């Protein structure tokens, strides 16, 4: 799960909560300003799902489990 925030403590707490969700892993993407393009791409995925009656998703690769 991508986490964007300008507040260090909020990022930490959010990442801890995400770790409690089975199958989810938090990825700190940095400043809150990066949320806009991430949300825009989510809209693209939703449109693809509607148009093709499927469930598209993005997989992040190349990031070690310990990072």
C-alpha positions in Angstrom: 0.0 0.0 0.0 1.4 3.4 -1.0 1.6 5.9 1.9 2.0 9.6 1.2 2.3 12.2 3.9 4.1 15.4 5.0 3.8 14.4 8.6 6.4 11.9 9.9 4.3 10.6 12.8 1.2 10.1 10.6 3.3 8.1 8.2 4.7 5.9 10.9 1.3 5.2 12.4 -0.3 4.6 9.1 2.5 2.2 8.1 2.0 0.3 11.4 -1.7 0.0 10.7 -1.1 -1.3 7.1 1.2 -4.0 8.5 -1.8 -5.4 10.4 -3.7 -6.0 7.2 -3.0 -9.5 5.9 -1.3 -9.5 2.5 -0.5 -5.7 2.7 2.8 -4.0 3.0 3.3 -0.2 3.4 5.5 1.6 1.0 6.4 5.2 2.0 6.3 7.1 -1.2 7.2 10.4 0.4 5.5 13.8 0.3 1.8 14.3 0.1 2.2 16.0 -3.3 2.9 12.6 -4.8 -0.7 11.5 -3.9 -2.2 13.4 -6.9 -0.6 11.3 -9.6 -1.1 8.1 -7.7 -4.8 8.8 -7.3 -5.0 9.8 -11.0 -3.6 6.4 -12.0 -6.1 4.7 -9.7 -8.9 6.3 -11.8 -7.3 4.7 -14.9 -7.4 1.3 -13.3 -11.0 1.8 -12.3 -11.9 2.7 -15.8 -10.2 -0.4 -17.2 -12.0 -2.6 -14.7 -15.4 -1.1 -15.8 -14.6 -1.2 -19.5 -13.2 -4.7 -19.6 -15.2 -6.2 -16.7 -12.0 -7.3 -15.0 -9.9 -6.5 -11.9 -6.7 -4.8 -12.9 -4.0 -4.1 -10.4 -0.4 -2.9 -10.1 2.4 -4.9 -8.6 5.4 -3.2 -7.1 8.6 -5.2 -7.8 12.3 -4.8 -7.1 11.8 -3.6 -3.4 13.3 -5.9 -0.9 11.1 -7.1 2.0 13.4 -5.5 4.6 13.4 -2.0 3.1 
